[in-house]
Amino acid sequence: MRPIARPLRLPNSLRAIPRCHSNPWSRASSTLQNPKDASAAHHRPALQAHHRQHDRDHDRHIGGRPDADDVVPYLAKQPLHPLSLADLVRHGRPPLSAEALLASARFTLSLLPIRLAHRIQALRNLPYIVVSNPNISKIYNNYQHSLSTLLPWQGRTISNLEDEIRFTEVLAELVQTHTDTIPILARGFLECRKYISPAEVTRFLDKHLRARIGTRLVAEQHIALHFSSTPHFDPAASPTPCPEHPSYIGAIDTALRPASTIDSCGGFVADICELNYGVRPQWIIDGEPDTTFAFVPMHLEYIITELLKNAFRATVENGMSREPIVITIAPEPPAVKTPQSHVRLDPPNESRGAFDRNAIAPLDDNAPGVTIRIRDRGHGISSDILDHIWSYSFTTFSESDDVPGAWSGADDALSVISASSNGASSIAGLGYGLPLSRAYAEYFGGGIAVQSLHGWGTDVYLRLKGVGRIEQETVASKKAKEGKK
């Protein structure tokens, strides 16, 4: 196959992304926003069915857009593929060959429609008075639109580079469309707080965020592999992160150094802290700072930033700014060697040569990772607060706190999330930061645990699991394995 050396042309829709042509709840929103009309919710099932039928009829008449509504129930019943980091590196180190790039596109297409359908169905299952909200309805329409752009590809095989280019354009639009999903949802839930309990909000956002992590990462990974492939090599042109570095496989750094990320995020949070409090806390990294593992840098940056916000704020507000935050890095011991215990990748090299996809073995739950402890002397967390730190509807931030990005009168974490869509940075922590960070950590099998000694300080343990061991496989060992077959 002759490579087509043509860069991806981002569609005009990235500048003005189209939305679904109809709002499935627009006709009811004006009445159901009034609490006095909440009794209409008793007719919710019949109304929802009526409006969904109206949308199907409307979509058939506008033409040009696949009817996503008809396939959502079917796709939403399909099981979700449990995404792992090993899935994302299975196609090899860049630059990918044309064959490997097409395989990546087909793998991406096999996942995304089902994932989007699950989210559309979850939005439909919310109380009718909640989904009538304009912000939540906007997110619904975004998902409907994204699914409609993928449906024409179902039943097709992406078998040439021309198709792959067009498919990557669809992915770029999808990523752009859903950039502000969480802040917009948070704003909608804020406006509907009379009609949905904090526990329901937390359950929905937890599940939604986890699904969004995987969906966005799958799309961004293929976009990055596209721009770092042999046919289209141009990392600087990628609309999503695509570092031109030999340790990267798309959006994943196979030699990520947590200590470097901690220093970078610490500097950022210290700047915010100094701006708001006039004090710049210090931090110390101990343990094994030279540890590296394979992970998604953007995920680690988000988690570390949020955890340091909590530690810095507690330290300063309790008059302990002279006490440094101590961050300990402890790599997990190597897993026991079994045929299915780790992933083997050729070592990174400056030549960025060809990669043998057969060198990647399946991954199990024994993949080694890193544990990071963040210890502060910020007087700990009281028992009445500790019970609520994983809720999206709770924060220690109050109206009197002068923090950029916070809403006037903010009294819960959703206010802080919704304000974040304006690009504001907030030092307010122990609200949305912990549940969101936990979702990122748990997605690939890690987690976050909090131990607090009230009156003294807090230890936060962050455990992250990587792709697995990355080691060089010698020619001799390859030949030995081939001889056993």
C-alpha positions as CSV (number, residue, x, y, z in Angstrom):
1,M,0.0,0.0,0.0
2,R,1.4,3.3,-1.0
3,P,1.4,5.8,1.9
4,I,-0.6,9.1,1.4
5,A,1.6,11.8,2.8
6,R,-1.3,14.2,3.5
7,P,-1.7,15.8,6.9
8,L,-5.0,15.8,8.7
9,R,-7.2,18.8,7.8
10,L,-9.3,19.7,10.8
11,P,-12.9,20.3,9.7
12,N,-14.5,23.7,10.0
13,S,-16.8,22.2,12.6
14,L,-13.9,22.5,15.1
15,R,-14.4,26.2,15.0
16,A,-18.2,26.1,15.1
17,I,-19.2,22.6,16.2
18,P,-22.8,21.7,15.2
19,R,-25.1,20.4,17.8
20,C,-28.1,18.2,17.5
21,H,-31.0,19.8,15.7
22,S,-33.5,19.3,18.5
23,N,-33.7,19.5,22.2
24,P,-35.5,16.4,23.4
25,W,-36.9,18.3,26.5
26,S,-37.2,21.9,25.2
27,R,-41.0,22.0,25.2
28,A,-41.3,20.9,28.8
29,S,-38.4,22.8,30.3
30,S,-40.3,26.1,30.7
31,T,-42.9,24.6,32.9
32,L,-40.9,21.9,34.8
33,Q,-38.3,24.4,35.9
34,N,-41.0,25.8,38.2
35,P,-41.1,23.7,41.4
36,K,-44.9,24.2,41.5
37,D,-45.2,22.1,38.4
38,A,-43.1,19.3,39.7
39,S,-46.2,17.1,39.7
40,A,-45.8,16.8,36.0
41,A,-43.0,14.4,36.7
42,H,-45.6,11.7,37.4
43,H,-46.2,11.6,33.7
44,R,-42.5,11.3,33.0
45,P,-42.4,7.9,31.2
46,A,-45.2,8.8,28.8
47,L,-43.8,12.3,28.1
48,Q,-40.3,11.0,27.5
49,A,-41.6,8.3,25.1
50,H,-43.6,10.9,23.3
51,H,-40.7,13.3,23.0
52,R,-38.3,10.6,21.9
53,Q,-40.8,9.6,19.1
54,H,-41.1,13.2,18.1
55,D,-37.3,13.5,17.8
56,R,-37.1,10.4,15.7
57,D,-39.8,11.8,13.4
58,H,-38.1,15.2,13.3
59,D,-34.7,13.7,12.6
60,R,-36.0,11.7,9.7
61,H,-37.4,14.8,8.1
62,I,-34.4,17.1,8.5
63,G,-32.2,14.6,6.5
64,G,-28.5,14.2,6.4
65,R,-28.1,13.0,10.0
66,P,-28.3,9.3,11.0
67,D,-31.0,8.6,13.5
68,A,-28.9,8.0,16.6
69,D,-32.1,7.7,18.8
70,D,-33.1,4.4,17.1
71,V,-29.8,2.6,17.9
72,V,-29.1,4.0,21.4
73,P,-31.1,1.3,23.3
74,Y,-29.4,-1.5,21.3
75,L,-25.9,-0.1,21.7
76,A,-26.4,0.8,25.4
77,K,-27.1,-2.9,26.0
78,Q,-23.8,-3.9,24.6
79,P,-21.0,-4.6,27.2
80,L,-18.3,-2.0,27.6
81,H,-14.8,-3.1,26.8
82,P,-12.7,-2.8,30.0
83,L,-10.1,-0.4,28.7
84,S,-6.5,-0.9,29.9
85,L,-3.3,1.0,29.2
86,A,-2.1,-2.1,27.5
87,D,-4.9,-1.7,25.0
88,L,-3.6,1.7,24.1
89,V,0.0,0.7,23.4
90,R,-0.9,-2.5,21.6
91,H,-0.2,-1.0,18.2
92,G,3.4,-0.3,18.9
93,R,5.8,2.6,19.3
94,P,5.6,5.5,16.8
95,P,6.1,6.1,14.1
96,L,3.4,3.5,13.2
97,S,3.2,1.9,9.9
98,A,0.1,2.3,7.7
99,E,-1.1,-1.1,8.7
100,A,-0.7,-0.4,12.5
101,L,-2.5,2.9,12.1
102,L,-5.5,1.4,10.4
103,A,-5.7,-1.3,13.1
104,S,-5.7,1.5,15.7
105,A,-8.5,3.3,13.9
106,R,-10.6,0.1,13.7
107,F,-10.0,-0.6,17.4
108,T,-11.1,3.0,18.3
109,L,-14.3,2.6,16.2
110,S,-15.2,-0.6,17.9
111,L,-15.3,1.1,21.3
112,L,-16.7,4.7,20.9
113,P,-20.3,4.2,19.7
114,I,-21.1,1.8,22.5
115,R,-19.5,4.2,25.1
116,L,-21.4,7.2,23.8
117,A,-24.7,5.2,23.8
118,H,-24.2,4.2,27.4
119,R,-23.8,7.9,28.4
120,I,-26.9,8.9,26.4
121,Q,-28.9,6.2,28.1
122,A,-27.6,7.3,31.5
123,L,-28.8,10.9,30.8
124,R,-32.2,9.7,29.8
125,N,-32.5,7.8,33.1
126,L,-32.1,11.0,35.1
127,P,-35.3,12.5,36.6
128,Y,-37.3,14.3,33.8
129,I,-37.2,17.6,35.7
130,V,-33.4,17.4,35.8
131,V,-32.9,16.6,32.1
132,S,-35.2,19.5,31.2
133,N,-32.4,21.8,32.4
134,P,-30.7,23.6,29.5
135,N,-27.2,22.7,30.6
136,I,-27.9,19.0,31.0
137,S,-29.9,19.0,27.8
138,K,-26.9,20.6,26.0
139,I,-24.7,17.7,27.1
140,Y,-27.3,15.3,25.9
141,N,-27.4,16.9,22.5
142,N,-23.6,16.9,22.3
143,Y,-23.6,13.2,22.9
144,Q,-26.3,12.6,20.4
145,H,-24.4,14.6,17.8
146,S,-21.1,12.8,18.4
147,L,-22.8,9.4,18.1
148,S,-24.5,10.5,14.9
149,T,-21.1,11.3,13.4
150,L,-19.8,7.8,14.2
151,L,-22.8,5.8,13.1
152,P,-22.0,6.1,9.3
153,W,-18.7,4.3,10.1
154,Q,-20.4,1.3,11.7
155,G,-20.5,-1.7,9.5
156,R,-17.6,-0.3,7.5
157,T,-13.9,-1.4,7.6
158,I,-11.4,1.4,7.7
159,S,-9.1,-0.1,5.1
160,N,-7.2,2.8,3.6
161,L,-5.5,6.0,4.7
162,E,-8.1,8.2,3.1
163,D,-10.8,6.7,5.3
164,E,-8.4,6.9,8.3
165,I,-7.9,10.7,7.7
166,R,-11.6,11.3,7.6
167,F,-12.2,9.2,10.7
168,T,-9.5,11.1,12.6
169,E,-11.3,14.3,11.7
170,V,-14.4,13.0,13.3
171,L,-12.5,12.1,16.4
172,A,-10.9,15.6,16.6
173,E,-14.4,17.1,16.5
174,L,-15.6,14.7,19.2
175,V,-12.8,15.6,21.6
176,Q,-13.5,19.3,21.0
177,T,-17.2,19.0,21.5
178,H,-16.9,17.4,24.9
179,T,-14.2,19.6,26.3
180,D,-16.4,21.3,28.9
181,T,-18.8,18.5,29.7
182,I,-18.1,18.2,33.4
183,P,-18.4,22.0,34.2
184,I,-21.6,22.3,32.2
185,L,-23.1,19.2,33.9
186,A,-22.1,20.7,37.3
187,R,-23.9,23.9,36.4
188,G,-27.0,22.0,35.5
189,F,-27.0,20.0,38.7
190,L,-26.5,23.2,40.7
191,E,-29.7,24.6,39.1
192,C,-31.5,21.4,39.8
193,R,-30.4,20.7,43.3
194,K,-33.9,20.9,44.6
195,Y,-34.9,17.9,42.5
196,I,-32.0,15.5,42.9
197,S,-30.1,14.4,46.0
198,P,-26.4,14.9,46.5
199,A,-26.0,11.1,46.6
200,E,-27.6,10.8,43.2
201,V,-25.4,13.6,41.8
202,T,-22.3,11.9,43.2
203,R,-23.3,8.5,41.7
204,F,-24.0,10.0,38.3
205,L,-20.9,12.1,38.1
206,D,-18.7,9.3,39.3
207,K,-19.9,6.9,36.6
208,H,-20.0,9.7,34.0
209,L,-16.5,10.8,34.7
210,R,-15.1,7.3,34.5
211,A,-16.8,6.7,31.2
212,R,-15.6,10.1,29.9
213,I,-12.0,9.4,30.9
214,G,-11.9,6.3,28.7
215,T,-13.8,7.8,25.8
216,R,-11.7,10.8,25.6
217,L,-8.4,8.9,26.0
218,V,-9.3,6.4,23.3
219,A,-10.0,9.2,20.9
220,E,-6.9,11.3,21.8
221,Q,-4.7,8.2,21.6
222,H,-5.6,7.5,18.0
223,I,-5.3,11.2,17.1
224,A,-1.8,11.3,18.6
225,L,-0.8,8.0,16.9
226,H,-2.1,9.5,13.6
227,F,0.2,12.5,13.8
228,S,3.1,10.3,14.9
229,S,2.6,7.7,12.2
230,T,4.8,7.2,9.2
231,P,2.2,8.3,6.6
232,H,1.2,11.5,8.5
233,F,4.2,12.3,10.7
234,D,3.6,15.9,12.1
235,P,3.3,15.9,15.9
236,A,3.2,19.7,16.1
237,A,0.0,19.8,14.0
238,S,-2.0,17.5,16.4
239,P,-5.0,19.2,18.0
240,T,-4.5,17.0,21.1
241,P,-1.3,16.3,23.1
242,C,1.3,14.5,20.9
243,P,4.8,14.9,22.4
244,E,7.6,14.1,19.9
245,H,9.6,12.1,22.3
246,P,10.9,8.5,22.0
247,S,9.4,7.5,25.4
248,Y,5.8,8.4,24.3
249,I,3.3,6.1,22.6
250,G,0.6,8.5,21.7
251,A,-0.7,10.1,24.9
252,I,1.2,7.6,27.1
253,D,4.6,8.2,28.5
254,T,6.3,4.8,29.0
255,A,9.0,6.4,31.2
256,L,7.0,8.9,33.2
257,R,8.9,10.3,36.2
258,P,6.5,11.2,39.0
259,A,9.1,13.5,40.7
260,S,9.2,15.7,37.7
261,T,5.4,16.0,37.6
262,I,5.3,16.8,41.3
263,D,7.8,19.6,41.0
264,S,6.0,21.1,38.0
265,C,2.5,20.9,39.6
266,G,4.0,22.1,42.9
267,G,5.3,25.2,41.3
268,F,1.9,25.9,39.7
269,V,0.0,25.4,42.9
270,A,2.5,27.4,44.9
271,D,2.0,30.3,42.5
272,I,-1.8,30.2,43.1
273,C,-1.2,30.0,46.9
274,E,1.2,32.9,46.9
275,L,-1.3,35.0,44.9
276,N,-4.1,34.3,47.3
277,Y,-2.4,34.1,50.7
278,G,0.9,35.8,50.2
279,V,2.7,32.6,51.3
280,R,4.5,30.1,49.2
281,P,4.6,26.6,50.9
282,Q,7.6,24.4,50.3
283,W,7.7,20.7,49.5
284,I,10.3,17.9,49.8
285,I,10.4,14.8,47.6
286,D,11.9,11.7,49.2
287,G,11.8,7.9,48.8
288,E,12.9,7.0,45.3
289,P,12.6,10.2,43.1
290,D,14.2,8.5,40.1
291,T,11.3,6.1,39.7
292,T,9.7,5.8,36.3
293,F,6.6,3.9,35.1
294,A,4.2,4.0,32.1
295,F,1.1,6.2,32.6
296,V,-0.9,9.0,31.1
297,P,1.0,12.3,32.1
298,M,-2.2,14.5,31.9
299,H,-4.0,12.2,34.4
300,L,-1.1,12.3,36.8
301,E,-0.8,16.1,36.5
302,Y,-4.5,16.6,37.3
303,I,-4.4,14.3,40.3
304,I,-1.2,15.7,41.8
305,T,-2.4,19.3,41.3
306,E,-5.6,18.7,43.1
307,L,-3.9,16.8,46.0
308,L,-1.3,19.5,46.4
309,K,-4.0,22.2,46.4
310,N,-5.6,20.5,49.5
311,A,-2.2,20.1,51.3
312,F,-1.0,23.6,50.5
313,R,-4.2,25.3,51.6
314,A,-4.5,23.3,54.8
315,T,-0.9,24.1,55.7
316,V,-1.2,27.8,55.1
317,E,-4.6,28.4,56.7
318,N,-3.5,26.6,59.8
319,G,-0.3,28.7,60.2
320,M,2.0,25.8,59.4
321,S,3.6,27.3,56.2
322,R,7.1,26.8,57.6
323,E,6.5,23.0,57.7
324,P,7.2,21.6,54.2
325,I,4.8,19.1,52.6
326,V,6.7,15.8,52.4
327,I,6.0,13.7,49.2
328,T,7.3,10.1,49.3
329,I,7.6,8.1,46.1
330,A,7.7,4.3,46.5
331,P,7.7,2.1,43.4
332,E,6.0,-1.3,43.7
333,P,8.2,-4.4,43.5
334,P,8.2,-6.2,40.1
335,A,5.4,-8.6,39.6
336,V,6.2,-12.3,39.6
337,K,7.2,-13.4,36.1
338,T,4.6,-15.3,34.3
339,P,3.8,-15.5,30.6
340,Q,0.9,-13.0,31.1
341,S,2.4,-10.7,33.7
342,H,3.8,-7.8,31.8
343,V,4.1,-6.0,28.6
344,R,7.3,-6.0,26.6
345,L,8.2,-3.1,24.5
346,D,11.3,-2.4,22.5
347,P,13.4,0.3,24.3
348,P,12.9,3.9,23.1
349,N,15.6,5.1,20.8
350,E,16.2,8.3,18.8
351,S,15.8,6.5,15.5
352,R,12.1,5.7,16.4
353,G,12.4,2.5,14.4
354,A,9.9,-0.1,13.5
355,F,8.1,-1.9,16.3
356,D,7.2,-5.6,16.6
357,R,3.6,-5.7,17.8
358,N,4.0,-9.4,18.6
359,A,6.3,-8.4,21.5
360,I,3.3,-7.1,23.5
361,A,1.7,-9.7,25.8
362,P,-1.7,-9.5,27.5
363,L,-1.8,-7.7,30.8
364,D,-3.2,-8.8,34.1
365,D,-3.9,-7.0,37.4
366,N,-0.4,-7.6,38.7
367,A,1.1,-4.7,36.6
368,P,3.5,-2.8,38.8
369,G,3.0,0.8,39.6
370,V,3.9,3.5,42.1
371,T,2.5,4.7,45.4
372,I,2.9,8.4,46.3
373,R,2.3,9.7,49.8
374,I,1.6,13.4,50.4
375,R,2.0,14.3,54.0
376,D,1.1,17.8,55.4
377,R,1.0,19.4,58.9
378,G,-2.3,21.2,58.2
379,H,-4.0,20.0,61.4
380,G,-5.9,17.2,59.8
381,I,-9.5,16.7,58.8
382,S,-12.3,16.7,61.4
383,S,-14.5,13.7,61.6
384,D,-17.6,15.6,60.5
385,I,-15.8,16.6,57.3
386,L,-14.0,13.3,56.7
387,D,-17.2,11.5,56.0
388,H,-18.1,13.8,53.1
389,I,-14.8,14.3,51.2
390,W,-15.7,11.9,48.4
391,S,-19.0,13.8,47.6
392,Y,-19.2,16.1,44.6
393,S,-21.8,18.2,46.6
394,F,-19.4,19.0,49.5
395,T,-16.4,21.3,50.0
396,T,-14.7,23.1,52.8
397,F,-14.7,26.2,50.7
398,S,-17.1,28.9,52.0
399,E,-18.5,32.3,50.9
400,S,-15.9,34.2,52.8
401,D,-13.0,32.6,51.0
402,D,-11.6,34.9,48.4
403,V,-10.5,32.5,45.8
404,P,-10.4,33.1,42.0
405,G,-12.9,31.1,40.1
406,A,-15.3,30.6,42.9
407,W,-18.9,31.7,42.5
408,S,-20.3,34.3,44.8
409,G,-22.1,32.4,47.6
410,A,-20.6,29.1,46.6
411,D,-21.5,26.4,49.2
412,D,-20.5,23.2,47.5
413,A,-18.1,21.6,45.1
414,L,-20.3,21.8,42.1
415,S,-20.0,25.6,42.1
416,V,-16.2,25.2,41.9
417,I,-16.5,22.7,39.0
418,S,-18.9,24.8,37.0
419,A,-16.7,27.9,37.5
420,S,-13.7,26.0,36.1
421,S,-15.1,26.2,32.6
422,N,-14.2,29.8,32.6
423,G,-10.5,28.9,32.9
424,A,-10.2,30.1,36.5
425,S,-7.8,28.3,38.9
426,S,-9.0,27.7,42.4
427,I,-7.0,26.9,45.5
428,A,-10.2,25.7,47.2
429,G,-9.8,22.0,47.8
430,L,-11.2,19.0,49.6
431,G,-14.3,19.3,47.5
432,Y,-14.5,18.3,43.9
433,G,-10.8,17.7,43.7
434,L,-10.8,14.5,45.7
435,P,-13.6,12.6,44.0
436,L,-12.4,13.6,40.5
437,S,-8.8,12.6,41.4
438,R,-10.0,9.3,42.8
439,A,-11.9,8.6,39.5
440,Y,-8.7,9.2,37.5
441,A,-6.6,7.0,39.8
442,E,-9.1,4.2,39.9
443,Y,-9.7,4.1,36.2
444,F,-6.6,1.9,35.5
445,G,-6.7,0.0,38.8
446,G,-5.2,2.5,41.3
447,G,-6.8,4.4,44.1
448,I,-6.6,7.2,46.7
449,A,-6.8,6.7,50.5
450,V,-6.8,9.4,53.1
451,Q,-5.5,9.0,56.7
452,S,-6.0,12.0,59.0
453,L,-4.9,12.7,62.5
454,H,-7.1,15.6,63.6
455,G,-5.1,18.4,65.1
456,W,-1.9,17.2,63.5
457,G,-2.0,16.5,59.7
458,T,-3.1,14.4,56.8
459,D,-1.5,11.6,54.8
460,V,-2.9,11.0,51.3
461,Y,-1.9,7.8,49.6
462,L,-2.1,7.7,45.8
463,R,-1.6,4.4,44.1
464,L,-1.2,4.2,40.4
465,K,-0.8,1.1,38.2
466,G,1.2,1.4,35.0
467,V,1.1,-0.6,31.8
468,G,3.5,-3.1,33.2
469,R,7.2,-3.8,33.0
470,I,8.9,-2.4,30.0
471,E,12.0,-4.2,29.2
472,Q,14.2,-5.1,26.2
473,E,13.7,-8.4,24.6
474,T,16.9,-9.7,23.1
475,V,17.2,-11.3,19.8
476,A,18.3,-14.5,21.4
477,S,15.2,-14.7,23.7
478,K,12.9,-14.0,20.7
479,K,14.5,-16.8,18.8
480,A,14.2,-19.1,21.8
481,K,10.5,-18.3,22.1
482,E,10.0,-18.9,18.4
483,G,11.8,-22.2,18.7
484,K,9.4,-23.4,21.3
485,K,6.4,-22.7,19.1
